[in-house]
Amino acid sequence: MARVRQALKDQGFGVLTEIDVQATLRDKLGQDMEDYLILGACNPPLAHRALAADRKIGLLLPCNVVVRTAGAQTIIEALNPQVMAEVAGQPSLKPVADEATGRIRAALDSLQDAGGPAR
């Protein structure tokens, strides 16, 4: 988790929320599952630009990053910011989504280069 947080921080993202899905399902439903965390990552300058272009984009913020286990592997996945721009249908969001995509990709790539699988 420390490496994921640092990779996001290196790209200007902070983690605003953390949802421990494993603990929630265990506590609320008595169900067991693998380690599964959802991080709500935010890059304030990008969020500001996106909100300036379309106030409704807040419905799709922050960028979700999932850190989960599959057997002995840790898998890190992130929602493609392009999807948010497409859902909003606002052409002025495309440059923001392009930059966010590049930064998220760089964060994931840095984790993969360090020996961990990322998508």
C-alpha positions in Angstrom: 0.0 0.0 0.0 2.8 2.4 0.8 4.2 1.9 -2.8 0.8 2.5 -4.3 0.3 5.7 -2.3 3.8 6.9 -3.2 3.3 6.2 -6.9 0.0 8.2 -6.9 1.6 11.0 -4.9 4.5 11.1 -7.4 1.9 11.9 -10.0 0.1 14.6 -8.0 -2.6 12.4 -6.5 -3.6 12.2 -2.9 -5.8 9.4 -1.4 -9.0 11.0 -0.1 -10.9 7.8 0.7 -10.0 4.2 1.5 -12.7 1.5 1.5 -11.6 -1.9 2.9 -14.1 -4.1 1.1 -12.9 -7.2 2.7 -13.5 -5.8 6.2 -16.8 -4.3 5.3 -18.2 -7.6 3.8 -16.9 -9.5 6.8 -18.3 -7.1 9.4 -21.7 -6.4 7.7 -22.4 -9.8 6.0 -20.1 -12.3 7.6 -18.6 -13.0 4.2 -15.0 -13.7 3.5 -13.1 -12.5 0.5 -9.5 -11.7 -0.5 -7.8 -8.5 0.4 -9.6 -5.7 -1.6 -9.2 -2.0 -1.1 -10.7 0.8 -3.1 -8.7 4.1 -3.0 -10.3 7.3 -4.0 -7.4 9.2 -5.6 -7.6 12.9 -6.4 -5.2 15.3 -8.2 -6.5 18.7 -7.0 -5.5 20.8 -10.1 -7.1 18.2 -12.5 -10.2 18.0 -10.3 -10.5 21.8 -10.4 -10.1 21.9 -14.2 -12.7 19.1 -14.6 -15.2 20.8 -12.2 -14.7 24.1 -14.1 -15.6 22.4 -17.3 -18.6 20.5 -16.0 -19.9 20.6 -12.4 -21.6 17.3 -12.8 -18.2 15.5 -13.1 -18.1 15.5 -9.4 -20.4 12.5 -9.6 -17.5 10.6 -11.1 -14.7 11.8 -8.9 -12.4 10.8 -7.4 -10.5 8.3 -9.6 -10.9 4.9 -8.1 -7.8 2.7 -7.7 -8.3 -0.9 -6.6 -5.6 -2.9 -4.8 -6.5 -6.5 -4.4 -5.0 -10.0 -4.1 -5.4 -12.9 -6.4 -3.6 -15.9 -4.9 0.0 -14.7 -4.2 -0.3 -11.7 -6.5 -1.2 -8.1 -5.7 -3.2 -6.6 -8.5 -3.5 -2.8 -8.9 -6.2 -1.4 -11.3 -7.6 2.0 -12.0 -10.6 3.4 -13.7 -9.5 4.9 -17.0 -10.3 8.7 -16.7 -11.3 8.7 -20.4 -14.4 6.8 -19.3 -15.4 9.6 -17.0 -15.1 12.1 -19.9 -17.1 9.9 -22.2 -19.9 9.4 -19.7 -20.1 13.2 -19.1 -20.2 13.8 -22.9 -18.4 17.1 -22.4 -15.7 17.7 -25.0 -13.9 20.3 -22.8 -13.2 17.4 -20.4 -11.0 15.6 -22.9 -7.7 17.4 -22.2 -8.2 16.9 -18.5 -9.0 13.2 -19.0 -5.9 12.9 -21.3 -3.6 14.3 -18.6 -5.3 12.3 -15.8 -4.9 9.1 -17.9 -1.2 9.8 -18.5 -0.6 10.4 -14.8 -2.5 7.3 -13.7 -0.8 5.2 -16.3 2.6 6.5 -15.1 1.8 5.6 -11.5 0.7 2.1 -12.5 3.7 1.7 -14.8 6.1 2.7 -11.9 4.6 -0.1 -9.8 4.9 -2.6 -12.5 8.6 -1.6 -13.1 9.1 -2.2 -9.4 8.1 -5.8 -9.8 4.3 -5.7 -9.2 1.6 -6.3 -11.7 -0.5 -3.3 -12.5 -3.3 -2.5 -15.0 
